Amino acid sequence: MFYAQFTYPHFPRKVYFRAKITNLQSQAIKSISIVGGGNVASHLAKALHDAKLPLKQVLMRNLNKSKFFKDDLNLQVIDDPAKLLPVDLLILAVTDDSLVEVAKWIDPNDSILAHVSGTVPADLLKEYSSHCAVFYPLQTFTQGREINFWQIPFFIQATNQTDLEKLKTLAEQLSETVVTATDEMRRNLHLAAVYVSNFNNALHGIADELLAKAGISFDYLKPLIMETAAKACDLDPVIGQTGPARRNDQSTLALHRRLLTDEKEKLLVYNTITEYILKKYHTE
Ligand SMILES: NC(=O)c1ccc[n+]([C@@H]2O[C@H](COP(=O)([O-])OP(=O)(O)OC[C@H]3O[C@@H](n4cnc5c(N)ncnc54)[C@H](OP(=O)(O)O)[C@@H]3O)[C@@H](O)[C@H]2O)c1
C-alpha cells in the first residue's frame, strides 16, 4: 500500500489496489496438468499439490505408474489424451527425446506448453503450440525421495512476456530462486550439472562395486562423500582437490592401476580422470 501511494500519489488508494489485484489475477495460472509419470512428474506433482496449486490431471501412457499420483496425491490420472481438460499450463515431464512425439499425441489447445528439460531449446515445440515455454528445476530427482523443493532453482523461459510473467508467478510459489533463462544459459547449467551430479553418482557406483567385491561396507565412505560435497560448496574446487594425482604420487597411482587390471572399464575411467588432474596441476 505504501509503495502504491509513493509511486502513484495521484491514484486513489482503492483504485490502485484493485488494479494491482486484477493484474496479479491475470498473471495467475489457474489450472495445470502434467504429462509423464516419472521422476520429475512425481516431484513436480507433489510440490504443486503441497503448495495447493491448481493441479488438475496427470496424463501418462502407462497407468502402471499411476499409484503415487492417485493414492498419495488424490489426482485424476488418465492415459487418453482426448480426456485432457483445457488448462492454462501443460507441463511435459517426459524424456527429452520423446517431446515431439508427445506434442503430437496431445492437443495443447491454448495452454502454455512447458517442457522441463535442461538442454532442449525453448521453441522445440513451436510447430505444435504458440505458447512454448520452459520450466526447468535444477536438481536431481528420483521418485520416492523427499526433497526440499523451496531450495531448487527454477529456470524459466516463454515465447511471450505474458506467459513468462505467469510462469514466474507460479514458480515463485514453489521456489525461492526463479531465474529467467536463455537456451544457452540452461544448457551450460545442465552440462555442469551432469559433471557434479550424474558423473559423481556413476563414480559412487564404481566405488560401491569395488568395495562390495572386497566385502567392505560402502557406509565407511559416507563421511567422505558428505565432506567432499560440503567442500565443493565452500571452497573453489581447484583449491579443494586432493588425492594421489593432485600430489603426483606415481607409486600410488601405479598400485591403483594394478588393482584395476581386471576392471577394464573402471581402469579407463581412473586413467582419464587421473590424466586430467595431472595435466591441470603438474604441467610446467
Ligand atoms: N530426473 C532429473 O533429475 C531431472 C532433473 C531436471 C530435469 N529433468 C528433465 O525432466 C524430463 C523427464 O525426466 P525424468 O527423469 O522424469 O524421466 P523419467 O523418470 O524417465 O520419466 C519419463 C517419463 O516420460 C514418459 N515417456 C517417455 N516417452 C514417452 C512417449 N513417447 N509418450 C509418452 N510418454 C513418454 C515415460 O513414460 P513410461 O514410464 O511409460 O516410459 C515417463 O513417464 C526430461 O526432460 C529431463 O531432462 C530431469
Ligand as a Chemical Component Dictionary entry (heavy atoms), coordinates in Angstrom:
data_LIG
# 
_chem_comp.id                   LIG 
_chem_comp.type                 NON-POLYMER 
_chem_comp.pdbx_formal_charge   0 
_chem_comp.three_letter_code    LIG 
# 
loop_
_chem_comp_atom.comp_id 
_chem_comp_atom.atom_id 
_chem_comp_atom.alt_atom_id 
_chem_comp_atom.type_symbol 
_chem_comp_atom.charge 
_chem_comp_atom.model_Cartn_x 
_chem_comp_atom.model_Cartn_y 
_chem_comp_atom.model_Cartn_z 
_chem_comp_atom.pdbx_ordinal 
LIG N1  N1  N 0  15.477 -36.628 -13.301 1  
LIG C1  C1  C 0  16.081 -35.492 -13.130 2  
LIG O1  O1  O 0  16.897 -35.390 -12.219 3  
LIG C2  C2  C 0  15.754 -34.292 -13.973 4  
LIG C3  C3  C 0  16.072 -33.026 -13.480 5  
LIG C4  C4  C 0  15.680 -31.892 -14.201 6  
LIG C5  C5  C 0  15.023 -32.046 -15.427 7  
LIG N2  N2  N 1  14.794 -33.307 -15.908 8  
LIG C6  C6  C 0  14.059 -33.417 -17.186 9  
LIG O2  O2  O 0  12.769 -33.946 -16.899 10 
LIG C7  C7  C 0  12.278 -34.691 -18.022 11 
LIG C8  C8  C 0  11.839 -36.051 -17.549 12 
LIG O3  O3  O 0  12.912 -36.695 -16.905 13 
LIG P1  P1  P 0  12.635 -37.810 -15.790 14 
LIG O4  O4  O 0  13.908 -38.019 -15.065 15 
LIG O5  O5  O -1 11.396 -37.528 -15.058 16 
LIG O6  O6  O 0  12.422 -39.073 -16.743 17 
LIG P2  P2  P 0  11.742 -40.471 -16.378 18 
LIG O7  O7  O 0  11.700 -40.677 -14.916 19 
LIG O8  O8  O 0  12.441 -41.468 -17.239 20 
LIG O9  O9  O 0  10.240 -40.296 -16.889 21 
LIG C9  C9  C 0  9.992  -40.061 -18.233 22 
LIG C10 C10 C 0  8.516  -40.111 -18.492 23 
LIG O10 O10 O 0  8.331  -39.887 -19.881 24 
LIG C11 C11 C 0  7.397  -40.837 -20.363 25 
LIG N3  N3  N 0  7.581  -41.063 -21.782 26 
LIG C12 C12 C 0  8.720  -41.374 -22.440 27 
LIG N4  N4  N 0  8.488  -41.499 -23.760 28 
LIG C13 C13 C 0  7.172  -41.249 -23.925 29 
LIG C14 C14 C 0  6.310  -41.232 -25.061 30 
LIG N5  N5  N 0  6.776  -41.496 -26.295 31 
LIG N6  N6  N 0  4.998  -40.945 -24.869 32 
LIG C15 C15 C 0  4.520  -40.699 -23.640 33 
LIG N7  N7  N 0  5.289  -40.689 -22.514 34 
LIG C16 C16 C 0  6.583  -40.969 -22.668 35 
LIG C17 C17 C 0  7.722  -42.080 -19.567 36 
LIG O11 O11 O 0  6.669  -42.986 -19.675 37 
LIG P3  P3  P 0  6.907  -44.557 -19.339 38 
LIG O12 O12 O 0  7.033  -44.619 -17.839 39 
LIG O13 O13 O 0  5.689  -45.192 -19.860 40 
LIG O14 O14 O 0  8.174  -44.960 -20.039 41 
LIG C18 C18 C 0  7.876  -41.469 -18.170 42 
LIG O15 O15 O 0  6.631  -41.260 -17.564 43 
LIG C19 C19 C 0  13.412 -34.697 -19.050 44 
LIG O16 O16 O 0  13.182 -33.648 -19.956 45 
LIG C20 C20 C 0  14.637 -34.371 -18.197 46 
LIG O17 O17 O 0  15.656 -33.728 -18.957 47 
LIG C21 C21 C 0  15.129 -34.427 -15.206 48 
# 
loop_
_chem_comp_bond.comp_id 
_chem_comp_bond.atom_id_1 
_chem_comp_bond.atom_id_2 
_chem_comp_bond.value_order 
_chem_comp_bond.pdbx_ordinal 
LIG N1  C1  SING 1  
LIG C1  O1  DOUB 2  
LIG C1  C2  SING 3  
LIG C2  C3  SING 4  
LIG C2  C21 DOUB 5  
LIG C3  C4  DOUB 6  
LIG C4  C5  SING 7  
LIG C5  N2  DOUB 8  
LIG N2  C6  SING 9  
LIG N2  C21 SING 10 
LIG C6  O2  SING 11 
LIG C6  C20 SING 12 
LIG O2  C7  SING 13 
LIG C7  C8  SING 14 
LIG C7  C19 SING 15 
LIG C8  O3  SING 16 
LIG O3  P1  SING 17 
LIG P1  O4  DOUB 18 
LIG P1  O5  SING 19 
LIG P1  O6  SING 20 
LIG O6  P2  SING 21 
LIG P2  O7  DOUB 22 
LIG P2  O8  SING 23 
LIG P2  O9  SING 24 
LIG O9  C9  SING 25 
LIG C9  C10 SING 26 
LIG C10 O10 SING 27 
LIG C10 C18 SING 28 
LIG O10 C11 SING 29 
LIG C11 N3  SING 30 
LIG C11 C17 SING 31 
LIG N3  C12 SING 32 
LIG N3  C16 SING 33 
LIG C12 N4  DOUB 34 
LIG N4  C13 SING 35 
LIG C13 C14 SING 36 
LIG C13 C16 DOUB 37 
LIG C14 N5  SING 38 
LIG C14 N6  DOUB 39 
LIG N6  C15 SING 40 
LIG C15 N7  DOUB 41 
LIG N7  C16 SING 42 
LIG C17 O11 SING 43 
LIG C17 C18 SING 44 
LIG O11 P3  SING 45 
LIG P3  O12 DOUB 46 
LIG P3  O13 SING 47 
LIG P3  O14 SING 48 
LIG C18 O15 SING 49 
LIG C19 O16 SING 50 
LIG C19 C20 SING 51 
LIG C20 O17 SING 52 
# 
